[in-house]
């Protein structure tokens, strides 16, 4: 994913609308491209600030931490990968069990 593609994914990322492949490429690019990371942080702060003002509620807690959003996404991606590996291991164990039964 190049810088232009990553920048087009800022809002879908903020809204949790990226699929696993897009999320992986997005996070990988932000780890290596300081310019996109800085632009993302500015964009995130502006978008979340505008959404807070649009909510017009004092009870809504507002946290401006674009880094936390990235960490949460990375944690989600790691858990997804672990779950995927666990599913594959379970499938392999079932196949081996079936072979031993017959």
C-alpha positions as CSV (number, residue, x, y, z in Angstrom):
1,X,0.0,0.0,0.0
2,X,1.4,3.4,-1.0
3,X,1.0,6.7,0.8
4,X,-2.0,7.8,-1.3
5,X,-3.9,4.5,-0.6
6,X,-3.1,4.8,3.1
7,X,-4.4,8.3,3.3
8,X,-7.6,7.3,1.6
9,X,-8.1,4.7,4.3
10,X,-7.9,7.1,7.3
11,X,-11.7,7.4,7.7
12,X,-12.4,3.8,7.1
13,X,-9.8,2.9,9.7
14,X,-11.2,5.4,12.2
15,X,-14.6,3.9,11.6
16,X,-13.4,0.3,11.9
17,X,-14.4,-0.5,8.3
18,X,-11.1,-2.1,7.0
19,X,-11.0,-5.8,6.3
20,X,-8.1,-7.8,7.8
21,X,-5.9,-7.5,4.7
22,X,-6.5,-3.7,4.4
23,X,-5.9,-3.3,8.2
24,X,-2.6,-5.3,8.0
25,X,-1.3,-3.3,5.1
26,X,-2.5,0.0,6.7
27,X,-0.7,-0.7,10.0
28,X,2.4,-1.9,8.3
29,X,2.7,1.2,6.2
30,X,2.2,3.5,9.2
31,X,5.0,1.7,11.0
32,X,7.4,2.5,8.3
33,X,6.2,5.9,7.0
34,X,6.6,8.7,9.5
35,X,4.9,11.2,7.2
36,X,1.7,9.2,6.9
37,X,1.8,8.5,10.6
38,X,2.0,12.2,11.4
39,X,-0.8,13.0,8.9
40,X,-2.9,10.2,10.4
41,X,-2.5,11.6,13.9
42,X,-3.6,15.1,12.7
43,X,-6.5,13.7,10.8
44,X,-7.6,11.5,13.7
45,X,-7.5,14.4,16.1
46,X,-9.5,16.6,13.8
47,X,-12.1,14.0,12.9
48,X,-12.7,12.9,16.5
49,X,-12.8,16.6,17.6
50,X,-15.5,17.3,15.0
51,X,-17.5,14.2,16.0
52,X,-17.3,15.3,19.7
53,X,-18.6,18.7,18.8
54,X,-21.3,17.2,16.6
55,X,-22.4,14.9,19.5
56,X,-23.2,18.1,21.5
57,X,-23.3,16.1,24.7
58,X,-21.3,16.7,27.8
59,X,-21.7,13.1,29.0
60,X,-19.7,11.8,26.0
61,X,-16.1,11.1,27.0
62,X,-13.6,12.3,24.4
63,X,-10.1,10.9,24.1
64,X,-7.7,12.3,21.6
65,X,-5.1,9.5,21.3
66,X,-4.5,8.4,17.8
67,X,-1.8,6.1,19.0
68,X,-4.3,4.2,21.2
69,X,-6.4,3.5,18.1
70,X,-3.4,2.1,16.3
71,X,-2.4,-0.1,19.3
72,X,-6.0,-1.4,19.6
73,X,-6.0,-2.2,15.9
74,X,-2.7,-4.0,16.2
75,X,-3.9,-6.0,19.2
76,X,-7.1,-6.9,17.3
77,X,-5.0,-8.1,14.3
78,X,-2.7,-10.2,16.5
79,X,-5.8,-11.8,18.2
80,X,-7.3,-12.5,14.8
81,X,-4.1,-14.2,13.7
82,X,-3.9,-16.3,16.8
83,X,-7.5,-17.4,16.4
84,X,-6.8,-18.3,12.8
85,X,-3.8,-20.4,13.8
86,X,-5.9,-22.1,16.5
87,X,-8.6,-22.9,14.0
88,X,-6.0,-24.5,11.7
89,X,-4.5,-26.5,14.5
90,X,-7.9,-27.8,15.5
91,X,-8.6,-28.8,11.9
92,X,-5.3,-30.6,11.7
93,X,-6.0,-32.4,15.0
94,X,-9.5,-33.4,13.8
95,X,-8.0,-34.8,10.6
96,X,-5.4,-36.8,12.4
97,X,-8.1,-38.1,14.8
98,X,-10.2,-39.2,11.8
99,X,-7.2,-40.9,10.2
100,X,-6.5,-42.8,13.5
101,X,-10.1,-43.9,13.8
102,X,-10.2,-45.4,10.3
